[in-house]
Amino acid sequence: MSVGEVAERFGLATHVLRHWESVGLLKPSRSGDRRRYADADLSRIAVILRSKEAGISLDGIREMFQKPGERDAVLERHKEELTRRIAAAQASLTLIDCALGCEHDDFTQCAHFQAVIAQAGRVRPARS
């Protein structure tokens, strides 16, 4: 596949693929001066995209690709960070659900809402 076909397939700009090549993440074959992407390249692009979605930097992704012995350390580091972000997002979702279910005009003054915030560890509950 050409760089344009691959870019279209993944919804990327062609310069993104060229950049990834310049930083050592991709090594498409060449036909003259044209890049040609094989199935293995497409798999690698999918891994790069998923890794970026998980918050792994391009440097971290390159480290996983170029230093297989470092892969587990990179992934463990990012697993911990992703787990933390998921927990924070889940706590935010709980607050939103609580606010959506509150019938008070000012949900922030609702005792139930304040208890949910306190349970999340952000604020101590008010003393009555």
C-alpha positions as a Markdown table, in Angstrom:
| # | Residue | x | y | z |
|---|---|---|---|---|
| 1 | Met | 0.0 | 0.0 | 0.0 |
| 2 | Ser | 1.1 | 3.6 | -0.6 |
| 3 | Val | 1.5 | 6.2 | 2.1 |
| 4 | Gly | -1.7 | 7.8 | 1.0 |
| 5 | Glu | -3.7 | 4.6 | 1.1 |
| 6 | Val | -2.4 | 3.8 | 4.5 |
| 7 | Ala | -3.1 | 7.3 | 5.8 |
| 8 | Glu | -6.6 | 7.1 | 4.5 |
| 9 | Arg | -7.2 | 3.6 | 6.0 |
| 10 | Phe | -6.2 | 4.8 | 9.4 |
| 11 | Gly | -7.6 | 8.3 | 9.2 |
| 12 | Leu | -4.1 | 9.9 | 9.5 |
| 13 | Ala | -2.4 | 12.6 | 7.6 |
| 14 | Thr | 0.5 | 11.4 | 5.5 |
| 15 | His | 3.0 | 13.6 | 7.4 |
| 16 | Val | 2.2 | 11.6 | 10.5 |
| 17 | Leu | 3.4 | 8.4 | 8.9 |
| 18 | Arg | 6.5 | 10.1 | 7.6 |
| 19 | His | 7.2 | 11.5 | 11.0 |
| 20 | Trp | 6.8 | 8.1 | 12.6 |
| 21 | Glu | 9.3 | 6.8 | 10.1 |
| 22 | Ser | 11.7 | 9.6 | 10.8 |
| 23 | Val | 11.7 | 8.8 | 14.5 |
| 24 | Gly | 12.2 | 5.1 | 14.0 |
| 25 | Leu | 8.8 | 3.7 | 14.5 |
| 26 | Leu | 8.2 | 2.6 | 11.0 |
| 27 | Lys | 10.4 | 1.2 | 8.2 |
| 28 | Pro | 8.3 | 0.8 | 5.1 |
| 29 | Ser | 10.0 | -0.7 | 2.1 |
| 30 | Arg | 10.7 | 1.4 | -0.9 |
| 31 | Ser | 9.9 | 1.1 | -4.5 |
| 32 | Gly | 12.1 | 3.8 | -6.1 |
| 33 | Asp | 11.4 | 6.9 | -3.9 |
| 34 | Arg | 7.9 | 5.7 | -2.9 |
| 35 | Arg | 7.1 | 4.1 | 0.4 |
| 36 | Arg | 5.3 | 0.7 | 0.3 |
| 37 | Tyr | 3.6 | -0.5 | 3.4 |
| 38 | Ala | 3.1 | -4.3 | 4.0 |
| 39 | Asp | 0.7 | -6.0 | 6.4 |
| 40 | Ala | 3.4 | -6.0 | 9.1 |
| 41 | Asp | 3.6 | -2.2 | 8.8 |
| 42 | Leu | -0.2 | -1.9 | 9.2 |
| 43 | Ser | -0.1 | -4.0 | 12.3 |
| 44 | Arg | 2.7 | -1.8 | 13.7 |
| 45 | Ile | 0.6 | 1.3 | 12.9 |
| 46 | Ala | -2.4 | -0.2 | 14.7 |
| 47 | Val | -0.1 | -0.8 | 17.8 |
| 48 | Ile | 1.2 | 2.7 | 17.6 |
| 49 | Leu | -2.3 | 4.2 | 17.5 |
| 50 | Arg | -3.6 | 2.0 | 20.4 |
| 51 | Ser | -0.4 | 2.8 | 22.4 |
| 52 | Lys | -0.9 | 6.5 | 21.9 |
| 53 | Glu | -4.5 | 6.2 | 23.0 |
| 54 | Ala | -3.3 | 4.5 | 26.2 |
| 55 | Gly | -1.0 | 7.5 | 26.8 |
| 56 | Ile | 2.3 | 6.0 | 25.8 |
| 57 | Ser | 4.6 | 8.5 | 24.3 |
| 58 | Leu | 6.3 | 8.0 | 20.9 |
| 59 | Asp | 9.6 | 7.6 | 22.8 |
| 60 | Gly | 8.0 | 4.8 | 24.9 |
| 61 | Ile | 6.6 | 3.1 | 21.8 |
| 62 | Arg | 10.0 | 3.3 | 20.1 |
| 63 | Glu | 11.6 | 1.9 | 23.2 |
| 64 | Met | 9.2 | -1.1 | 23.1 |
| 65 | Phe | 9.9 | -1.7 | 19.5 |
| 66 | Gln | 13.7 | -1.2 | 19.5 |
| 67 | Lys | 14.5 | -2.7 | 23.0 |
| 68 | Pro | 12.4 | -5.8 | 23.4 |
| 69 | Gly | 14.0 | -6.4 | 26.8 |
| 70 | Glu | 12.6 | -3.0 | 28.0 |
| 71 | Arg | 9.1 | -3.7 | 26.7 |
| 72 | Asp | 7.7 | -5.1 | 30.0 |
| 73 | Ala | 9.0 | -2.2 | 32.0 |
| 74 | Val | 7.5 | 0.4 | 29.6 |
| 75 | Leu | 4.2 | -1.4 | 29.6 |
| 76 | Glu | 4.1 | -1.8 | 33.4 |
| 77 | Arg | 4.8 | 1.9 | 33.8 |
| 78 | His | 2.0 | 2.8 | 31.4 |
| 79 | Lys | -0.4 | 0.2 | 32.8 |
| 80 | Glu | -0.1 | 1.8 | 36.3 |
| 81 | Glu | -0.7 | 5.3 | 34.8 |
| 82 | Leu | -3.7 | 4.0 | 32.7 |
| 83 | Thr | -5.2 | 2.3 | 35.7 |
| 84 | Arg | -4.9 | 5.6 | 37.7 |
| 85 | Arg | -6.6 | 7.5 | 34.8 |
| 86 | Ile | -9.4 | 5.0 | 34.6 |
| 87 | Ala | -10.0 | 5.2 | 38.3 |
| 88 | Ala | -10.1 | 9.0 | 38.1 |
| 89 | Ala | -12.5 | 8.9 | 35.2 |
| 90 | Gln | -14.7 | 6.4 | 37.0 |
| 91 | Ala | -14.8 | 8.7 | 40.1 |
| 92 | Ser | -15.8 | 11.6 | 37.8 |
| 93 | Leu | -18.5 | 9.6 | 36.2 |
| 94 | Thr | -19.9 | 8.7 | 39.7 |
| 95 | Leu | -20.1 | 12.5 | 40.5 |
| 96 | Ile | -21.8 | 13.2 | 37.2 |
| 97 | Asp | -24.3 | 10.5 | 37.8 |
| 98 | Cys | -25.0 | 11.8 | 41.3 |
| 99 | Ala | -25.5 | 15.3 | 40.1 |
| 100 | Leu | -27.8 | 14.1 | 37.3 |
| 101 | Gly | -29.9 | 12.2 | 39.9 |
| 102 | Cys | -30.1 | 15.2 | 42.3 |
| 103 | Glu | -33.4 | 17.1 | 42.5 |
| 104 | His | -31.9 | 20.1 | 44.4 |
| 105 | Asp | -31.5 | 23.4 | 42.6 |
| 106 | Asp | -27.9 | 23.6 | 43.8 |
| 107 | Phe | -26.7 | 20.0 | 43.7 |
| 108 | Thr | -23.4 | 21.0 | 45.3 |
| 109 | Gln | -25.3 | 21.7 | 48.5 |
| 110 | Cys | -27.0 | 18.3 | 48.5 |
| 111 | Ala | -25.9 | 16.1 | 51.4 |
| 112 | His | -25.8 | 13.0 | 49.2 |
| 113 | Phe | -23.6 | 14.8 | 46.6 |
| 114 | Gln | -21.3 | 16.0 | 49.3 |
| 115 | Ala | -21.1 | 12.5 | 50.7 |
| 116 | Val | -20.1 | 11.1 | 47.3 |
| 117 | Ile | -17.4 | 13.8 | 47.0 |
| 118 | Ala | -16.1 | 12.9 | 50.5 |
| 119 | Gln | -16.1 | 9.2 | 49.5 |
| 120 | Ala | -14.0 | 10.1 | 46.5 |
| 121 | Gly | -11.5 | 11.6 | 48.9 |
| 122 | Arg | -11.5 | 15.1 | 47.5 |
| 123 | Val | -13.2 | 17.0 | 50.3 |
| 124 | Arg | -14.1 | 16.2 | 53.9 |
| 125 | Pro | -17.8 | 16.1 | 54.6 |
| 126 | Ala | -19.3 | 19.2 | 56.4 |
| 127 | Arg | -20.0 | 18.9 | 60.1 |
| 128 | Ser | -23.7 | 19.2 | 60.9 |
